[in-house]
């Protein structure tokens, strides 16, 4: 009986030592992974800062003005091109006419919800295979 108890305690001791060893090295592995990810985040932040600076440099008004003069055939605005506010058509009237035409065709113009069973004519739902 005493030998069995000694063997069981020895087995338990070896098992707990192996578990502690494994846990230690898993912890070291995950700590290294965290350090790598932190370094990657810092590199990405630095890259974003550099890209923002380049964007500001490329969007300077003087540079854009030079590019527009070189590549666009822009002409000065004539007085005949300017319209008064009352010359612009009323938006509600146009929207109502278009809405009436869409209603006549049976198209609601709204975004369908997933649980909606009614579909617009001639359209099939986009479904991913396997879902």
C-alpha positions in Angstrom: 0.0 0.0 0.0 2.8 2.3 0.9 4.6 1.7 -2.5 1.4 2.5 -4.4 0.9 5.7 -2.5 4.6 6.7 -3.2 4.1 5.8 -6.9 0.9 7.9 -7.1 2.5 10.9 -5.4 5.5 10.6 -7.6 3.3 10.5 -10.7 1.3 13.5 -9.5 4.5 15.4 -8.9 5.9 14.6 -12.4 2.6 15.5 -14.0 2.3 18.8 -12.2 5.9 19.7 -13.1 5.2 18.9 -16.8 2.1 21.1 -16.6 4.0 24.0 -15.0 6.7 23.6 -17.7 4.2 23.7 -20.5 2.3 26.7 -19.0 5.6 28.6 -18.6 6.6 28.2 -22.2 3.1 28.9 -23.5 3.1 32.1 -21.5 6.5 33.1 -23.0 5.2 32.3 -26.5 2.1 34.4 -26.1 4.2 37.3 -24.6 6.4 37.2 -27.6 3.3 37.2 -29.9 2.0 40.3 -28.0 5.3 42.1 -28.4 5.3 41.3 -32.2 1.8 42.6 -32.5 2.6 45.8 -30.6 5.6 46.4 -32.8 3.4 45.8 -35.9 0.9 48.3 -34.6 3.6 50.9 -34.0 4.9 50.3 -37.6 1.4 50.7 -39.0 0.9 53.9 -37.0 4.2 55.3 -38.3 3.1 54.3 -41.8 -0.2 56.1 -41.4 1.6 59.2 -40.2 3.9 59.1 -43.2 0.9 58.6 -45.6 -1.0 61.5 -44.0 2.1 63.8 -44.5 2.4 62.7 -48.1 -1.3 63.3 -48.6 -1.0 66.8 -47.2 2.0 67.4 -49.5 0.1 66.2 -52.6 -3.0 68.3 -51.8 -1.2 71.6 -51.6 -3.4 74.2 -53.4 -0.4 75.6 -55.4 0.4 72.1 -56.7 -3.2 71.3 -57.5 -3.5 74.6 -59.3 -0.4 73.8 -61.4 -1.7 70.4 -62.3 -5.1 71.8 -63.2 -3.6 74.4 -65.5 -1.4 71.7 -67.1 -4.0 68.9 -67.6 -7.4 70.5 -67.6 -8.9 72.7 -70.3 -10.7 75.1 -67.9 -12.2 78.3 -69.2 -13.4 81.3 -67.3 -17.0 81.3 -66.1 -19.4 83.5 -68.2 -22.3 85.5 -66.8 -24.7 83.5 -69.0 -23.8 80.3 -67.1 -25.1 81.6 -63.8 -28.7 80.9 -63.0 -31.0 82.6 -60.5 -32.5 80.5 -57.7 -36.0 80.7 -59.1 -34.8 79.2 -62.4 -33.9 76.0 -60.7 -36.8 73.5 -60.9 -38.6 72.6 -57.6 -37.1 69.4 -56.3 -40.3 68.1 -54.7 -42.2 68.2 -58.0 -39.5 66.2 -59.8 -39.2 63.7 -56.9 -43.0 63.3 -56.8 -43.1 62.6 -60.6 -40.3 60.0 -60.4 -41.9 58.5 -57.3 -45.2 58.2 -59.1 -43.5 56.4 -62.1 -41.7 54.0 -59.7 -44.9 53.3 -57.9 -46.7 52.6 -61.2 -43.9 50.0 -62.0 -44.2 48.5 -58.5 -40.8 49.6 -57.3 -40.7 51.0 -53.8 -37.3 52.5 -53.9 -36.5 51.4 -50.4 -33.8 49.0 -49.3 -35.4 45.6 -48.7 -34.9 44.0 -45.3 -33.7 40.4 -44.9 -37.1 39.3 -43.6 -38.9 41.0 -46.5 -40.7 38.5 -48.8 -41.7 41.1 -51.5 -39.1 41.6 -54.1 -38.8 44.1 -56.9 -39.7 42.7 -60.4 -36.8 41.3 -62.3 -34.5 41.1 -59.3 -33.2 38.1 -57.5 -31.7 38.2 -54.0 -28.0 37.9 -53.6 -27.3 34.7 -51.8 -24.0 33.2 -50.9 -23.8 29.4 -51.5 -24.0 27.4 -48.3 -26.1 29.9 -46.3 
